[in-house]
Amino acid sequence: MKLVTFLQADAERIGAVVAGGRILDFAAAEARLAVDMLTLIRRQDELMPLARALATAPPAGALIEAASVRLLAPVPRPVSMRDGYAFRQHVATARRNRGLDMIPEFDLFPVTYFTNHLAVTGPGEVRVQDHHLTRLDFELEVAIVTGRPLKNATLEEADAAIFGYLVMNDWSARMLQMEEMKLSLGPCKGKDFATSLGPWLVTKDELNLEETAAGELLHARMTCEVNGHRLSDGNADAMNWTFAQILQRTSYGIQMQPGEVIGSGTVGTGCLLELNGSKITDNLWLKAGDEVVLEIEGLGRLMNTITHVPERLADMPASLVGGTLPDLYAGTPAGEAGD
């Protein structure tokens, strides 16, 4: 199923995309489905059979034209959100562009970091301020949403716990990111202002998943266009660490819950940091008014527009929000961030 969260008459509702591209409003079709997406995921054994039955034969009175509603992120308030580093091509290229050898630890274990699960956006505008626009970047990623509790998971348990997949844009303010990563605490302000998810949360039965010894592998072309120009082209099956492997390590020693989002990291060619460093693009960065469209086969098109928001405190000292602009490709600690 292609599950959505949408806004209708200022009310948040959930539903599914059905034949003809219309949206089945679950609440209008079945009172027990008048819930949010997290509740649907947590109570999937009870509620998903109802949802699937309705989607098979949707009541006419519960169908809505997609153009009449505003799509939100499918999971607007995830329990947590992590991002990974699973595509070797991206990591190796970004490091090579900065004069660095490939880091051997990449092949030893998958890694993730926590990002801001309270700054999730869906399709539509992404609001940014002045310092975000200094080398603003997109990142083309695929993400999963957990549907079962996990702790010290096996690969089989990890795969079974994945509820569905969706498109993820891990927006990156590269100037802020590079400044702060000199202090070795992660990307912080360079990432925490927005992560876009959508347009749908797609259940696994609709996707081209291959069973491998390392866990399920999604075969799906991934592309990005900026203002109608194709910049990125990759495939989810190029992940060097599967989501099962990522979940296995992530769940080590901790209790994970349904409704957590984990991104893959950037696919090869999937960001301007990599493209500029490879001279595929020439010092190209996102600016106010740009339209960014990420598309993943089977998961839909996530379309966003960059919107500039004036600074609230015009006289804030530059030192509090960023005042220097390091060389993004220099082989220094500041240049370690490639995702």
PyMOL commands that set and color helices and strands:
alter all, ss='L'
color gray80, all
select helices_A, chain A and resi 19-21+26-29+31-33+37-42+44-56+60-62+66-68+88-97+104-107+130-133+155-161+174-183+188-190+204-206+236-238+243-250+272-277+318-321+333-336
alter helices_A, ss='H'
color red, helices_A
select strands_A, chain A and resi 2-8+11-17+23-25+63-64+70-71+80-84+112-114+120-121+124-128+136-137+140-146+162-169+172-173+195-203+209-212+215-218+221-226+229-235+260-263+291-296+300-308
alter strands_A, ss='S'
color yellow, strands_A
deselect
rebuild
show_as cartoon
